[in-house]
Amino acid sequence: MPHNGGVSIPTAFLQDLLARADIVEVVGRHVALRKSGANFVGLCPFHAEKSPSFTVSPAKQFYHCFGCGAHGNAIDFLMAHTGAGFRDAVHDLAAQLGLSVPDEAHDPATRARAAAERRQQQTLTERLAQAARAYQAQLKASPRAIEYLKGRGLTGVIAKTYGLGYAPAQRRFLSTVFADYQDEGLVQCGLVVAADDGDSGTRRHDRFRDRIMFPIRNVKGEVIGFGGRVLDGGEPKYLNSPETPLFHKGEELYGLFEARQAIRQAGCALVVEGYMDVVALAQHGVGNVVATLGTACTPQHVRKLLRFTDHVVFAFDGDAAGRRAAVRALQAALPWASDTRTFRFLFLPPEHDPDSYVRTLGADALHAALRDAVPLSRFVLQAAADGCDLDSAEGRARATAQARPLWEALPDGALKRQLLHELAQLAALDVRDLQQLWAPAPGTAARTRARHPAPRRL
């Protein structure tokens, strides 16, 4: 029985859910299985292998990999394979079986509201999926959009893998897709903009027009938003869906659904800044790539990635803006940088982004650059020393002040203690002096914990 994760879902329901679920069917949606005696076998989705060592037992309703040791029941599989939390995995499995999940912790009114929210989310998901299919059909019918993608080095295969589409230039193209263009759901999911037009009332138009469309999928593969790129020099170059009940850009990563398997096989996730970077790298065989959605990397982004790997590399342009973005990614990663996780930072030459780098120099050059990426520990030292004259006492004092919030954000462990010694050397201080300097004042420890609670368990 999976751990309930603090969520009050009745144990009897979980037992009934697992009894009703066919684990072969659940796993078979994600892994190609073949019959082998009483069991089914396939290539393990959790590590790279050429011969199948992944076994699913219909009798025991259990899966096990003899290669990497992954094992569990249907809920465990959904959590491990999709990166979903326990509650989301239970709801996903229940929905597949047409069941509603009871919740002992909430009164009937609260449960009713939660059910209404889930129905609304399902409706919005259906609208977005319908729009995605329409945009994909328009791409096939648009020679101009096809030529643009070919000019960026993309093939039809990779466009299909990522579900790329094209939003025509018409102001109300989606009125030909949806029977009711006045449907408020189209506004709620960000497809349509409703603008107040004074005396004439509210007018509507499509949010995305004359753009290459990049569907943004959650870890279950559902479209929850879009990114649209202009084909010419118009502005903004990229336009994202707004915040909606489905889409929160500070939590979602473009390409994560498509990259899950490659991340596990590579043992590493590469984080870039643009949709086209993700697709271009995948075109060149580098599939373990995701992108933030026009926003700085957040702790929520990092937490989501750590469900799939303990090794994350952030790639940035080598200019000043890239360095600033890297510092923000560093700040997001620090609370998760335990002794068993690895974070590194890759800075490309100023004339390149990941897309142009791999198209110009090839995937092998990118892999070589990734091997030389800066470890988190070294980047902490660089960030601390940024703008400081380390040949002067004043400069070293400033570096010490800049280092403190970075060091304090680290979880306790060997990495944090080693960095204390290195930061003391940077400041030309004895490590005991630095410890005394950074020791919290009496009574501040509790206030600090309240302001900066420890990350929740993944």
C-alpha positions, 0 to 999 in steps of 0.5 A: 500500500502506498504511503498516504502522504498526509492526505486523508484518503480512506485506506479502504478506498485505496485498497479497493482502487488497487484491487480494481485496477489492472496494472498491466493496463496501467503500465501498458499505457506508458511501456510496450509490454509483451507476454512472457509466461504468467507475466509481462515484460518490457524495457524499464522506463526508469533506466536505460537498457537494451534487454527487458528486465522490467516485469509486470505481474497481473497476479500480484498486481506489482511491477519490478525491474531486475536491473534498477530495482524499481518496484511497486503497485499501480499508484507507485508506477504513476507517481514514479513515471509521471512525477505526480504526487500521491494525491494526483496519482490516486485521482488519475487512477480513479478517473481511469476507472470512473471512480470518485475519490472520497476525502475524510478530511473535508465536509460535504460542502468542501468536497462538492467544491473540489469536485466542481473545480475538477469538472471545470479543469476537465472542461478547460483541458478539453478546450485546450486539447481541441485547440491544439488539434486545430493548430496542428491541422493548420500547420500542415495547411500552411506552407509559410509556417512549414518553411519557417520550421524547416529553416530552423532545422526541424523535421515533421517527426519532431514537430509531431512529437512536440505537437507543434501547430500554427495559429492563423492570422485571423482575429477569430480563427477559433470561432471556426473550431468551437461551436460557441465562441462566447463560451467563458471557458475559452477565456478562462483557459487563455485561448480567447481575450475578452475586451470591454468595447465601451457602449458596444459591449465586450468583444472577443478575439483569439489570443494567439495569431500568426504564431507557431504554437508550442503546446505546454503539457503537464506530466500526464500529457494534458495540454494546459497552455500554449507558447506562441512564437512569431514567424517574423520580427514582430513583438512580443517574440514569444507569447504565453498563455496567461495564468489560469486554473490549469496553468501556473508558469512558475510551476510548469516546465516546457517539454517535461512530459516529452523529456521524462524518459530521456532524463531518466536514461541520461541521468540528468536534466538540462534546463534552458530558457526557450521553447525552440531550444528544447525542440532544436536540441531534441532534433539533434538527439538531446532529448533530456531538455526542458525550458522555463516559461518566460520566467526565472527558474523557481524552487517549484521548477527544481522540485518538479525536476527532482522527481525524475533525476538527482542531476540538473544542469542549467544552461544560459547565454554567456552574457550579463543577462544569462549570468543574472538568470543563472544566479536566480536559478542558483537561488532556486536550487540551493534549498534542494542541494543535498549531498546526494544531488548535483546541480551544475551551470553551463555558460555558452559563448555570448554569440550562442543560445542552445539552439544556435550552438547545437546547430552550429557545432553539433550535439557532441560539442554540447555534450563536451560543454556539459561535462565542463559545466560549473558545479554549484559549489564553484558557482556559489563562490563566483556569485559571492565574489561578483563585483568584489575586489578580493585584493582589498579587505573591503572587497572581501567583506562585501563578498562575505556579505553576498555569500551568507544568504547563499550559504544559509539557503543550503541544507545541512550536510557535507556540502554546506560544511565544505563550502564554509571552509572555502568561503572562509578562504575567500574572505581570508578568515579563519573558519571559526571566525566566519562561523562566529560572524554568521552565527544567528543572534539569540532568538532569531533562529525560530523567526528564520525558520518561520520565514524560510521553512525547509523544503517539503519532501518530494 
